[in-house]
Amino acid sequence: MMLTRTSELASGAVDSLKRKRPVVSATLTRSVMESMAKAHELQRILDEFVLEPKGKDLNAMLMQYLFGSRNNLNLPNATNILTAIDRTEKMIPHFRENYDRLSELAHPNFLGGLGAFAELDLERNSLGLTNLKRKNDILVMVAGILIGTLHGFVVFYNHVGGSIQIVQRVLDAGLIEQNS
């Protein structure tokens, strides 16, 4: 699920970068960052279990991770994505800063609207609807963030694979502390 979602989002971001669509590429890249933060969350959950094996804690954390929702009251409450972003920031400097940059483009404010497509000239009291330099600068920024995020995702994803094997060994060995 995690790899498929990230691959689909990244593919769409690359297509949008090729088509020089700054808002779409930024929005999809932001979603890739969210997937990376969720991969980091899964790594954290598994690593905590390996350090202190508690079956009920692992079950509750995985249920929240896999089935968390904000809208379905029958499912565990989802962790706010900004919590995951901020936890990832602790390992990767400027992660939140880059996420916020992309958020500015994803939302219908100045940078996600006129700022992505136009240039305001206050001296001439005019608005130019084609600003290729700004558009290209945005596309270069988004591409850089996407490349870095995909690299980070691969690192976390691979780490999760190794952690799952360790968790399986702990489970097989019966080393779980059952807490009440």
HELIX and SHEET records of a PDB file:
HELIX    1   1 MET A    2  LYS A   18  1                                  17    
HELIX    2   2 PRO A   22  LEU A   51  1                                  30    
HELIX    3   3 GLY A   55  PHE A   67  1                                  13    
HELIX    4   4 ILE A   81  GLU A   89  1                                   9    
HELIX    5   5 PHE A   95  ALA A  106  1                                  12    
HELIX    6   6 LEU A  114  PHE A  117  1                                   4    
HELIX    7   7 LEU A  132  ASP A  172  1                                  41    
SHEET    1   A 2 GLU A 119  ASP A 121  0                                        
SHEET    2   A 2 SER A 126  GLY A 128 -1                                        
END                                                                             
